[in-house]
Amino acid sequence: MTDEGIPQRCAVCGGTLIPQLITHQVQKGEEIFVFDNVPAFVCSQCDGVWITGDVKDKIDEIVRQETEPKGPEQQHES
């Protein structure tokens, strides 16, 4: 592990993890959320993707906020 707690090697194949910005998708129910420019670590051998806990927590929070039931004052009339 590095000083920041980020592994330098892939846990699957042992390849080198390279920091990159990726497009990450999360499906919740029938909705798909697409996040661009997500900081991640990509394995140079198997292309495995590793996202830090902090980044995952932020993505989960955004998805949670977007999928919460809205009260009558927050719903848009069609």
PyMOL Python script that loads the backbone (N, CA, C, O; Angstrom):
from pymol import cmd

cmd.read_pdbstr("""\
ATOM      1  N   MET A   1       0.845  -1.184   0.000  1.00  0.00           N
ATOM      2  CA  MET A   1       0.000   0.000   0.000  1.00  0.00           C
ATOM      3  C   MET A   1       0.893   1.251   0.000  1.00  0.00           C
ATOM      4  O   MET A   1       2.013   1.240   0.510  1.00  0.00           O
ATOM      5  N   THR A   2       0.361   2.316  -0.584  1.00  0.00           N
ATOM      6  CA  THR A   2       1.077   3.589  -0.568  1.00  0.00           C
ATOM      7  C   THR A   2       0.787   4.283   0.751  1.00  0.00           C
ATOM      8  O   THR A   2       0.021   3.781   1.575  1.00  0.00           O
ATOM      9  N   ASP A   3       1.404   5.437   0.944  1.00  0.00           N
ATOM     10  CA  ASP A   3       1.182   6.203   2.162  1.00  0.00           C
ATOM     11  C   ASP A   3      -0.279   6.620   2.315  1.00  0.00           C
ATOM     12  O   ASP A   3      -0.760   6.775   3.438  1.00  0.00           O
ATOM     13  N   GLU A   4      -0.997   6.805   1.196  1.00  0.00           N
ATOM     14  CA  GLU A   4      -2.393   7.237   1.238  1.00  0.00           C
ATOM     15  C   GLU A   4      -3.345   6.067   1.430  1.00  0.00           C
ATOM     16  O   GLU A   4      -4.555   6.279   1.495  1.00  0.00           O
ATOM     17  N   GLY A   5      -2.840   4.832   1.522  1.00  0.00           N
ATOM     18  CA  GLY A   5      -3.693   3.675   1.695  1.00  0.00           C
ATOM     19  C   GLY A   5      -4.220   3.107   0.398  1.00  0.00           C
ATOM     20  O   GLY A   5      -5.109   2.256   0.416  1.00  0.00           O
ATOM     21  N   ILE A   6      -3.692   3.559  -0.733  1.00  0.00           N
ATOM     22  CA  ILE A   6      -4.102   3.050  -2.033  1.00  0.00           C
ATOM     23  C   ILE A   6      -3.151   1.919  -2.417  1.00  0.00           C
ATOM     24  O   ILE A   6      -1.935   2.111  -2.415  1.00  0.00           O
ATOM     25  N   PRO A   7      -3.686   0.745  -2.747  1.00  0.00           N
ATOM     26  CA  PRO A   7      -2.789  -0.350  -3.134  1.00  0.00           C
ATOM     27  C   PRO A   7      -2.060  -0.026  -4.433  1.00  0.00           C
ATOM     28  O   PRO A   7      -2.611   0.637  -5.312  1.00  0.00           O
ATOM     29  N   GLN A   8      -0.822  -0.496  -4.553  1.00  0.00           N
ATOM     30  CA  GLN A   8      -0.046  -0.290  -5.770  1.00  0.00           C
ATOM     31  C   GLN A   8      -0.216  -1.449  -6.733  1.00  0.00           C
ATOM     32  O   GLN A   8       0.100  -1.327  -7.917  1.00  0.00           O
ATOM     33  N   ARG A   9      -0.714  -2.578  -6.233  1.00  0.00           N
ATOM     34  CA  ARG A   9      -0.872  -3.782  -7.045  1.00  0.00           C
ATOM     35  C   ARG A   9      -2.332  -4.227  -7.046  1.00  0.00           C
ATOM     36  O   ARG A   9      -3.043  -4.073  -6.053  1.00  0.00           O
ATOM     37  N   CYS A  10      -2.758  -4.775  -8.161  1.00  0.00           N
ATOM     38  CA  CYS A  10      -4.109  -5.299  -8.316  1.00  0.00           C
ATOM     39  C   CYS A  10      -4.287  -6.512  -7.405  1.00  0.00           C
ATOM     40  O   CYS A  10      -3.432  -7.396  -7.370  1.00  0.00           O
ATOM     41  N   ALA A  11      -5.381  -6.552  -6.681  1.00  0.00           N
ATOM     42  CA  ALA A  11      -5.666  -7.676  -5.788  1.00  0.00           C
ATOM     43  C   ALA A  11      -6.059  -8.936  -6.563  1.00  0.00           C
ATOM     44  O   ALA A  11      -6.019 -10.035  -6.010  1.00  0.00           O
ATOM     45  N   VAL A  12      -6.438  -8.790  -7.840  1.00  0.00           N
ATOM     46  CA  VAL A  12      -6.859  -9.932  -8.646  1.00  0.00           C
ATOM     47  C   VAL A  12      -5.667 -10.600  -9.309  1.00  0.00           C
ATOM     48  O   VAL A  12      -5.504 -11.816  -9.220  1.00  0.00           O
ATOM     49  N   CYS A  13      -4.811  -9.787  -9.992  1.00  0.00           N
ATOM     50  CA  CYS A  13      -3.740 -10.396 -10.792  1.00  0.00           C
ATOM     51  C   CYS A  13      -2.336  -9.940 -10.403  1.00  0.00           C
ATOM     52  O   CYS A  13      -1.352 -10.489 -10.897  1.00  0.00           O
ATOM     53  N   GLY A  14      -2.232  -8.945  -9.524  1.00  0.00           N
ATOM     54  CA  GLY A  14      -0.919  -8.453  -9.117  1.00  0.00           C
ATOM     55  C   GLY A  14      -0.343  -7.398 -10.036  1.00  0.00           C
ATOM     56  O   GLY A  14       0.783  -6.948  -9.825  1.00  0.00           O
ATOM     57  N   GLY A  15      -1.096  -6.986 -11.064  1.00  0.00           N
ATOM     58  CA  GLY A  15      -0.624  -5.949 -11.983  1.00  0.00           C
ATOM     59  C   GLY A  15      -0.512  -4.592 -11.300  1.00  0.00           C
ATOM     60  O   GLY A  15      -1.005  -4.398 -10.189  1.00  0.00           O
ATOM     61  N   THR A  16       0.139  -3.668 -11.974  1.00  0.00           N
ATOM     62  CA  THR A  16       0.314  -2.314 -11.457  1.00  0.00           C
ATOM     63  C   THR A  16      -0.968  -1.510 -11.628  1.00  0.00           C
ATOM     64  O   THR A  16      -1.585  -1.540 -12.693  1.00  0.00           O
ATOM     65  N   LEU A  17      -1.369  -0.790 -10.583  1.00  0.00           N
ATOM     66  CA  LEU A  17      -2.539   0.073 -10.661  1.00  0.00           C
ATOM     67  C   LEU A  17      -2.107   1.464 -11.105  1.00  0.00           C
ATOM     68  O   LEU A  17      -1.183   2.051 -10.542  1.00  0.00           O
ATOM     69  N   ILE A  18      -2.788   1.982 -12.121  1.00  0.00           N
ATOM     70  CA  ILE A  18      -2.457   3.279 -12.701  1.00  0.00           C
ATOM     71  C   ILE A  18      -3.623   4.232 -12.453  1.00  0.00           C
ATOM     72  O   ILE A  18      -4.764   3.903 -12.779  1.00  0.00           O
ATOM     73  N   PRO A  19      -3.355   5.419 -11.878  1.00  0.00           N
ATOM     74  CA  PRO A  19      -4.445   6.378 -11.669  1.00  0.00           C
ATOM     75  C   PRO A  19      -4.970   6.892 -13.014  1.00  0.00           C
ATOM     76  O   PRO A  19      -4.198   7.284 -13.890  1.00  0.00           O
ATOM     77  N   GLN A  20      -6.279   6.882 -13.154  1.00  0.00           N
ATOM     78  CA  GLN A  20      -6.940   7.363 -14.370  1.00  0.00           C
ATOM     79  C   GLN A  20      -8.292   7.953 -14.016  1.00  0.00           C
ATOM     80  O   GLN A  20      -8.849   7.672 -12.954  1.00  0.00           O
ATOM     81  N   LEU A  21      -8.812   8.775 -14.919  1.00  0.00           N
ATOM     82  CA  LEU A  21     -10.188   9.234 -14.816  1.00  0.00           C
ATOM     83  C   LEU A  21     -11.025   8.327 -15.706  1.00  0.00           C
ATOM     84  O   LEU A  21     -10.698   8.110 -16.872  1.00  0.00           O
ATOM     85  N   ILE A  22     -12.110   7.801 -15.142  1.00  0.00           N
ATOM     86  CA  ILE A  22     -12.937   6.840 -15.867  1.00  0.00           C
ATOM     87  C   ILE A  22     -14.383   7.328 -15.928  1.00  0.00           C
ATOM     88  O   ILE A  22     -14.762   8.276 -15.241  1.00  0.00           O
ATOM     89  N   THR A  23     -15.176   6.668 -16.755  1.00  0.00           N
ATOM     90  CA  THR A  23     -16.625   6.821 -16.734  1.00  0.00           C
ATOM     91  C   THR A  23     -17.162   5.642 -15.936  1.00  0.00           C
ATOM     92  O   THR A  23     -16.847   4.488 -16.229  1.00  0.00           O
ATOM     93  N   HIS A  24     -17.970   5.935 -14.931  1.00  0.00           N
ATOM     94  CA  HIS A  24     -18.477   4.902 -14.021  1.00  0.00           C
ATOM     95  C   HIS A  24     -20.001   4.917 -14.060  1.00  0.00           C
ATOM     96  O   HIS A  24     -20.617   5.980 -13.992  1.00  0.00           O
ATOM     97  N   GLN A  25     -20.607   3.738 -14.169  1.00  0.00           N
ATOM     98  CA  GLN A  25     -22.063   3.621 -14.196  1.00  0.00           C
ATOM     99  C   GLN A  25     -22.560   2.907 -12.952  1.00  0.00           C
ATOM    100  O   GLN A  25     -21.951   1.951 -12.474  1.00  0.00           O
ATOM    101  N   VAL A  26     -23.687   3.397 -12.438  1.00  0.00           N
ATOM    102  CA  VAL A  26     -24.347   2.768 -11.296  1.00  0.00           C
ATOM    103  C   VAL A  26     -25.804   2.563 -11.677  1.00  0.00           C
ATOM    104  O   VAL A  26     -26.470   3.497 -12.124  1.00  0.00           O
ATOM    105  N   GLN A  27     -26.300   1.342 -11.501  1.00  0.00           N
ATOM    106  CA  GLN A  27     -27.708   1.071 -11.766  1.00  0.00           C
ATOM    107  C   GLN A  27     -28.422   0.925 -10.439  1.00  0.00           C
ATOM    108  O   GLN A  27     -27.981   0.194  -9.553  1.00  0.00           O
ATOM    109  N   LYS A  28     -29.536   1.637 -10.317  1.00  0.00           N
ATOM    110  CA  LYS A  28     -30.384   1.507  -9.135  1.00  0.00           C
ATOM    111  C   LYS A  28     -31.811   1.359  -9.637  1.00  0.00           C
ATOM    112  O   LYS A  28     -32.395   2.294 -10.185  1.00  0.00           O
ATOM    113  N   GLY A  29     -32.354   0.179  -9.440  1.00  0.00           N
ATOM    114  CA  GLY A  29     -33.676  -0.099 -10.005  1.00  0.00           C
ATOM    115  C   GLY A  29     -33.577  -0.063 -11.520  1.00  0.00           C
ATOM    116  O   GLY A  29     -32.724  -0.723 -12.113  1.00  0.00           O
ATOM    117  N   GLU A  30     -34.451   0.707 -12.136  1.00  0.00           N
ATOM    118  CA  GLU A  30     -34.444   0.833 -13.588  1.00  0.00           C
ATOM    119  C   GLU A  30     -33.620   2.021 -14.068  1.00  0.00           C
ATOM    120  O   GLU A  30     -33.477   2.231 -15.273  1.00  0.00           O
ATOM    121  N   GLU A  31     -33.079   2.797 -13.135  1.00  0.00           N
ATOM    122  CA  GLU A  31     -32.302   3.980 -13.506  1.00  0.00           C
ATOM    123  C   GLU A  31     -30.815   3.656 -13.591  1.00  0.00           C
ATOM    124  O   GLU A  31     -30.286   2.862 -12.813  1.00  0.00           O
ATOM    125  N   ILE A  32     -30.156   4.291 -14.557  1.00  0.00           N
ATOM    126  CA  ILE A  32     -28.709   4.176 -14.694  1.00  0.00           C
ATOM    127  C   ILE A  32     -28.113   5.563 -14.553  1.00  0.00           C
ATOM    128  O   ILE A  32     -28.520   6.497 -15.244  1.00  0.00           O
ATOM    129  N   PHE A  33     -27.153   5.692 -13.661  1.00  0.00           N
ATOM    130  CA  PHE A  33     -26.456   6.950 -13.431  1.00  0.00           C
ATOM    131  C   PHE A  33     -25.064   6.835 -14.033  1.00  0.00           C
ATOM    132  O   PHE A  33     -24.354   5.861 -13.780  1.00  0.00           O
ATOM    133  N   VAL A  34     -24.673   7.819 -14.822  1.00  0.00           N
ATOM    134  CA  VAL A  34     -23.366   7.814 -15.468  1.00  0.00           C
ATOM    135  C   VAL A  34     -22.548   8.965 -14.887  1.00  0.00           C
ATOM    136  O   VAL A  34     -22.975  10.120 -14.903  1.00  0.00           O
ATOM    137  N   PHE A  35     -21.377   8.631 -14.380  1.00  0.00           N
ATOM    138  CA  PHE A  35     -20.468   9.611 -13.799  1.00  0.00           C
ATOM    139  C   PHE A  35     -19.216   9.672 -14.662  1.00  0.00           C
ATOM    140  O   PHE A  35     -18.538   8.661 -14.849  1.00  0.00           O
ATOM    141  N   ASP A  36     -18.908  10.845 -15.186  1.00  0.00           N
ATOM    142  CA  ASP A  36     -17.702  11.043 -15.988  1.00  0.00           C
ATOM    143  C   ASP A  36     -16.574  11.567 -15.108  1.00  0.00           C
ATOM    144  O   ASP A  36     -16.819  12.178 -14.068  1.00  0.00           O
ATOM    145  N   ASN A  37     -15.353  11.328 -15.526  1.00  0.00           N
ATOM    146  CA  ASN A  37     -14.150  11.844 -14.858  1.00  0.00           C
ATOM    147  C   ASN A  37     -14.046  11.417 -13.403  1.00  0.00           C
ATOM    148  O   ASN A  37     -13.695  12.218 -12.537  1.00  0.00           O
ATOM    149  N   VAL A  38     -14.352  10.154 -13.137  1.00  0.00           N
ATOM    150  CA  VAL A  38     -14.246   9.599 -11.784  1.00  0.00           C
ATOM    151  C   VAL A  38     -12.798   9.152 -11.555  1.00  0.00           C
ATOM    152  O   VAL A  38     -12.269   8.360 -12.335  1.00  0.00           O
ATOM    153  N   PRO A  39     -12.156   9.649 -10.499  1.00  0.00           N
ATOM    154  CA  PRO A  39     -10.793   9.194 -10.216  1.00  0.00           C
ATOM    155  C   PRO A  39     -10.803   7.732  -9.773  1.00  0.00           C
ATOM    156  O   PRO A  39     -11.544   7.348  -8.867  1.00  0.00           O
ATOM    157  N   ALA A  40      -9.972   6.930 -10.424  1.00  0.00           N
ATOM    158  CA  ALA A  40      -9.918   5.498 -10.127  1.00  0.00           C
ATOM    159  C   ALA A  40      -8.515   4.991 -10.399  1.00  0.00           C
ATOM    160  O   ALA A  40      -7.651   5.727 -10.876  1.00  0.00           O
ATOM    161  N   PHE A  41      -8.304   3.720 -10.086  1.00  0.00           N
ATOM    162  CA  PHE A  41      -7.043   3.044 -10.375  1.00  0.00           C
ATOM    163  C   PHE A  41      -7.374   1.866 -11.277  1.00  0.00           C
ATOM    164  O   PHE A  41      -8.230   1.046 -10.945  1.00  0.00           O
ATOM    165  N   VAL A  42      -6.700   1.782 -12.414  1.00  0.00           N
ATOM    166  CA  VAL A  42      -6.969   0.739 -13.401  1.00  0.00           C
ATOM    167  C   VAL A  42      -5.735  -0.157 -13.507  1.00  0.00           C
ATOM    168  O   VAL A  42      -4.610   0.326 -13.633  1.00  0.00           O
ATOM    169  N   CYS A  43      -5.965  -1.460 -13.453  1.00  0.00           N
ATOM    170  CA  CYS A  43      -4.869  -2.425 -13.535  1.00  0.00           C
ATOM    171  C   CYS A  43      -4.288  -2.448 -14.945  1.00  0.00           C
ATOM    172  O   CYS A  43      -5.024  -2.511 -15.930  1.00  0.00           O
ATOM    173  N   SER A  44      -2.973  -2.396 -15.029  1.00  0.00           N
ATOM    174  CA  SER A  44      -2.289  -2.405 -16.323  1.00  0.00           C
ATOM    175  C   SER A  44      -2.333  -3.778 -16.993  1.00  0.00           C
ATOM    176  O   SER A  44      -2.055  -3.885 -18.188  1.00  0.00           O
ATOM    177  N   GLN A  45      -2.678  -4.832 -16.242  1.00  0.00           N
ATOM    178  CA  GLN A  45      -2.709  -6.186 -16.803  1.00  0.00           C
ATOM    179  C   GLN A  45      -4.124  -6.668 -17.111  1.00  0.00           C
ATOM    180  O   GLN A  45      -4.393  -7.120 -18.224  1.00  0.00           O
ATOM    181  N   CYS A  46      -5.022  -6.579 -16.144  1.00  0.00           N
ATOM    182  CA  CYS A  46      -6.358  -7.168 -16.325  1.00  0.00           C
ATOM    183  C   CYS A  46      -7.458  -6.129 -16.534  1.00  0.00           C
ATOM    184  O   CYS A  46      -8.620  -6.487 -16.725  1.00  0.00           O
ATOM    185  N   ASP A  47      -7.099  -4.846 -16.498  1.00  0.00           N
ATOM    186  CA  ASP A  47      -8.056  -3.740 -16.654  1.00  0.00           C
ATOM    187  C   ASP A  47      -9.074  -3.673 -15.526  1.00  0.00           C
ATOM    188  O   ASP A  47     -10.111  -3.025 -15.670  1.00  0.00           O
ATOM    189  N   GLY A  48      -8.796  -4.333 -14.403  1.00  0.00           N
ATOM    190  CA  GLY A  48      -9.663  -4.201 -13.241  1.00  0.00           C
ATOM    191  C   GLY A  48      -9.678  -2.752 -12.770  1.00  0.00           C
ATOM    192  O   GLY A  48      -8.667  -2.056 -12.861  1.00  0.00           O
ATOM    193  N   VAL A  49     -10.811  -2.301 -12.273  1.00  0.00           N
ATOM    194  CA  VAL A  49     -10.973  -0.916 -11.838  1.00  0.00           C
ATOM    195  C   VAL A  49     -11.174  -0.887 -10.331  1.00  0.00           C
ATOM    196  O   VAL A  49     -11.968  -1.649  -9.780  1.00  0.00           O
ATOM    197  N   TRP A  50     -10.447   0.000  -9.680  1.00  0.00           N
ATOM    198  CA  TRP A  50     -10.530   0.153  -8.235  1.00  0.00           C
ATOM    199  C   TRP A  50     -10.855   1.608  -7.931  1.00  0.00           C
ATOM    200  O   TRP A  50     -10.155   2.516  -8.379  1.00  0.00           O
ATOM    201  N   ILE A  51     -11.929   1.825  -7.162  1.00  0.00           N
ATOM    202  CA  ILE A  51     -12.347   3.166  -6.752  1.00  0.00           C
ATOM    203  C   ILE A  51     -12.188   3.244  -5.243  1.00  0.00           C
ATOM    204  O   ILE A  51     -12.569   2.320  -4.525  1.00  0.00           O
ATOM    205  N   THR A  52     -11.628   4.346  -4.764  1.00  0.00           N
ATOM    206  CA  THR A  52     -11.424   4.491  -3.326  1.00  0.00           C
ATOM    207  C   THR A  52     -12.764   4.581  -2.600  1.00  0.00           C
ATOM    208  O   THR A  52     -13.786   4.919  -3.197  1.00  0.00           O
ATOM    209  N   GLY A  53     -12.742   4.279  -1.328  1.00  0.00           N
ATOM    210  CA  GLY A  53     -13.945   4.349  -0.503  1.00  0.00           C
ATOM    211  C   GLY A  53     -14.555   5.730  -0.476  1.00  0.00           C
ATOM    212  O   GLY A  53     -15.778   5.865  -0.504  1.00  0.00           O
ATOM    213  N   ASP A  54     -13.717   6.773  -0.422  1.00  0.00           N
ATOM    214  CA  ASP A  54     -14.233   8.145  -0.400  1.00  0.00           C
ATOM    215  C   ASP A  54     -15.004   8.475  -1.671  1.00  0.00           C
ATOM    216  O   ASP A  54     -16.073   9.083  -1.616  1.00  0.00           O
ATOM    217  N   VAL A  55     -14.455   8.070  -2.817  1.00  0.00           N
ATOM    218  CA  VAL A  55     -15.117   8.331  -4.098  1.00  0.00           C
ATOM    219  C   VAL A  55     -16.413   7.532  -4.185  1.00  0.00           C
ATOM    220  O   VAL A  55     -17.443   8.059  -4.604  1.00  0.00           O
ATOM    221  N   LYS A  56     -16.365   6.268  -3.790  1.00  0.00           N
ATOM    222  CA  LYS A  56     -17.568   5.427  -3.808  1.00  0.00           C
ATOM    223  C   LYS A  56     -18.655   6.006  -2.906  1.00  0.00           C
ATOM    224  O   LYS A  56     -19.829   6.018  -3.276  1.00  0.00           O
ATOM    225  N   ASP A  57     -18.268   6.485  -1.725  1.00  0.00           N
ATOM    226  CA  ASP A  57     -19.238   7.079  -0.797  1.00  0.00           C
ATOM    227  C   ASP A  57     -19.911   8.298  -1.416  1.00  0.00           C
ATOM    228  O   ASP A  57     -21.118   8.484  -1.258  1.00  0.00           O
ATOM    229  N   LYS A  58     -19.147   9.130  -2.118  1.00  0.00           N
ATOM    230  CA  LYS A  58     -19.700  10.323  -2.757  1.00  0.00           C
ATOM    231  C   LYS A  58     -20.677   9.941  -3.864  1.00  0.00           C
ATOM    232  O   LYS A  58     -21.754  10.527  -3.973  1.00  0.00           O
ATOM    233  N   ILE A  59     -20.305   8.961  -4.683  1.00  0.00           N
ATOM    234  CA  ILE A  59     -21.194   8.492  -5.747  1.00  0.00           C
ATOM    235  C   ILE A  59     -22.477   7.923  -5.142  1.00  0.00           C
ATOM    236  O   ILE A  59     -23.573   8.229  -5.614  1.00  0.00           O
ATOM    237  N   ASP A  60     -22.349   7.101  -4.108  1.00  0.00           N
ATOM    238  CA  ASP A  60     -23.522   6.521  -3.450  1.00  0.00           C
ATOM    239  C   ASP A  60     -24.442   7.601  -2.895  1.00  0.00           C
ATOM    240  O   ASP A  60     -25.663   7.474  -2.975  1.00  0.00           O
ATOM    241  N   GLU A  61     -23.871   8.653  -2.337  1.00  0.00           N
ATOM    242  CA  GLU A  61     -24.666   9.754  -1.784  1.00  0.00           C
ATOM    243  C   GLU A  61     -25.434  10.480  -2.896  1.00  0.00           C
ATOM    244  O   GLU A  61     -26.606  10.813  -2.722  1.00  0.00           O
ATOM    245  N   ILE A  62     -24.786  10.722  -4.020  1.00  0.00           N
ATOM    246  CA  ILE A  62     -25.456  11.384  -5.153  1.00  0.00           C
ATOM    247  C   ILE A  62     -26.614  10.521  -5.650  1.00  0.00           C
ATOM    248  O   ILE A  62     -27.711  11.029  -5.882  1.00  0.00           O
ATOM    249  N   VAL A  63     -26.377   9.226  -5.812  1.00  0.00           N
ATOM    250  CA  VAL A  63     -27.430   8.318  -6.276  1.00  0.00           C
ATOM    251  C   VAL A  63     -28.569   8.286  -5.267  1.00  0.00           C
ATOM    252  O   VAL A  63     -29.738   8.324  -5.651  1.00  0.00           O
ATOM    253  N   ARG A  64     -28.244   8.217  -3.996  1.00  0.00           N
ATOM    254  CA  ARG A  64     -29.276   8.190  -2.952  1.00  0.00           C
ATOM    255  C   ARG A  64     -30.130   9.448  -3.009  1.00  0.00           C
ATOM    256  O   ARG A  64     -31.357   9.366  -2.941  1.00  0.00           O
ATOM    257  N   GLN A  65     -29.498  10.615  -3.134  1.00  0.00           N
ATOM    258  CA  GLN A  65     -30.247  11.873  -3.186  1.00  0.00           C
ATOM    259  C   GLN A  65     -31.152  11.936  -4.414  1.00  0.00           C
ATOM    260  O   GLN A  65     -32.268  12.450  -4.341  1.00  0.00           O
ATOM    261  N   GLU A  66     -30.675  11.418  -5.529  1.00  0.00           N
ATOM    262  CA  GLU A  66     -31.446  11.469  -6.766  1.00  0.00           C
ATOM    263  C   GLU A  66     -32.604  10.480  -6.791  1.00  0.00           C
ATOM    264  O   GLU A  66     -33.547  10.650  -7.564  1.00  0.00           O
ATOM    265  N   THR A  67     -32.542   9.452  -5.957  1.00  0.00           N
ATOM    266  CA  THR A  67     -33.594   8.431  -5.982  1.00  0.00           C
ATOM    267  C   THR A  67     -34.522   8.517  -4.781  1.00  0.00           C
ATOM    268  O   THR A  67     -35.429   7.695  -4.649  1.00  0.00           O
ATOM    269  N   GLU A  68     -34.315   9.496  -3.899  1.00  0.00           N
ATOM    270  CA  GLU A  68     -35.220   9.665  -2.763  1.00  0.00           C
ATOM    271  C   GLU A  68     -36.589  10.102  -3.267  1.00  0.00           C
ATOM    272  O   GLU A  68     -36.690  10.879  -4.216  1.00  0.00           O
ATOM    273  N   PRO A  69     -37.639   9.601  -2.629  1.00  0.00           N
ATOM    274  CA  PRO A  69     -38.977  10.093  -3.006  1.00  0.00           C
ATOM    275  C   PRO A  69     -39.067  11.592  -2.753  1.00  0.00           C
ATOM    276  O   PRO A  69     -38.586  12.098  -1.739  1.00  0.00           O
ATOM    277  N   LYS A  70     -39.683  12.281  -3.683  1.00  0.00           N
ATOM    278  CA  LYS A  70     -39.800  13.729  -3.556  1.00  0.00           C
ATOM    279  C   LYS A  70     -41.161  14.070  -2.970  1.00  0.00           C
ATOM    280  O   LYS A  70     -42.171  13.445  -3.295  1.00  0.00           O
ATOM    281  N   GLY A  71     -41.168  15.075  -2.101  1.00  0.00           N
ATOM    282  CA  GLY A  71     -42.423  15.558  -1.536  1.00  0.00           C
ATOM    283  C   GLY A  71     -43.206  16.323  -2.591  1.00  0.00           C
ATOM    284  O   GLY A  71     -42.670  16.616  -3.660  1.00  0.00           O
ATOM    285  N   PRO A  72     -44.475  16.656  -2.311  1.00  0.00           N
ATOM    286  CA  PRO A  72     -45.308  17.353  -3.291  1.00  0.00           C
ATOM    287  C   PRO A  72     -44.701  18.673  -3.765  1.00  0.00           C
ATOM    288  O   PRO A  72     -44.872  19.050  -4.924  1.00  0.00           O
ATOM    289  N   GLU A  73     -44.002  19.370  -2.891  1.00  0.00           N
ATOM    290  CA  GLU A  73     -43.425  20.654  -3.281  1.00  0.00           C
ATOM    291  C   GLU A  73     -42.207  20.482  -4.199  1.00  0.00           C
ATOM    292  O   GLU A  73     -41.801  21.438  -4.859  1.00  0.00           O
ATOM    293  N   GLN A  74     -41.616  19.273  -4.250  1.00  0.00           N
ATOM    294  CA  GLN A  74     -40.450  19.031  -5.083  1.00  0.00           C
ATOM    295  C   GLN A  74     -40.792  18.387  -6.417  1.00  0.00           C
ATOM    296  O   GLN A  74     -39.941  18.327  -7.304  1.00  0.00           O
ATOM    297  N   GLN A  75     -42.010  17.909  -6.579  1.00  0.00           N
ATOM    298  CA  GLN A  75     -42.397  17.266  -7.822  1.00  0.00           C
ATOM    299  C   GLN A  75     -42.789  18.315  -8.838  1.00  0.00           C
ATOM    300  O   GLN A  75     -43.410  19.324  -8.503  1.00  0.00           O
ATOM    301  N   HIS A  76     -42.422  18.070 -10.071  1.00  0.00           N
ATOM    302  CA  HIS A  76     -42.769  18.983 -11.155  1.00  0.00           C
ATOM    303  C   HIS A  76     -44.076  18.555 -11.780  1.00  0.00           C
ATOM    304  O   HIS A  76     -44.314  17.365 -11.987  1.00  0.00           O
ATOM    305  N   GLU A  77     -44.924  19.522 -12.082  1.00  0.00           N
ATOM    306  CA  GLU A  77     -46.171  19.194 -12.760  1.00  0.00           C
ATOM    307  C   GLU A  77     -45.897  18.994 -14.236  1.00  0.00           C
ATOM    308  O   GLU A  77     -45.086  19.710 -14.822  1.00  0.00           O
ATOM    309  N   SER A  78     -46.557  18.041 -14.833  1.00  0.00           N
ATOM    310  CA  SER A  78     -46.379  17.767 -16.258  1.00  0.00           C
ATOM    311  C   SER A  78     -47.499  18.367 -17.057  1.00  0.00           C
ATOM    312  O   SER A  78     -47.521  18.241 -18.281  1.00  0.00           O
TER     313      SER A  78
END
""", "prot")
cmd.dss("prot")
cmd.show_as("cartoon", "prot")
cmd.util.cbc("prot")
cmd.orient("prot")
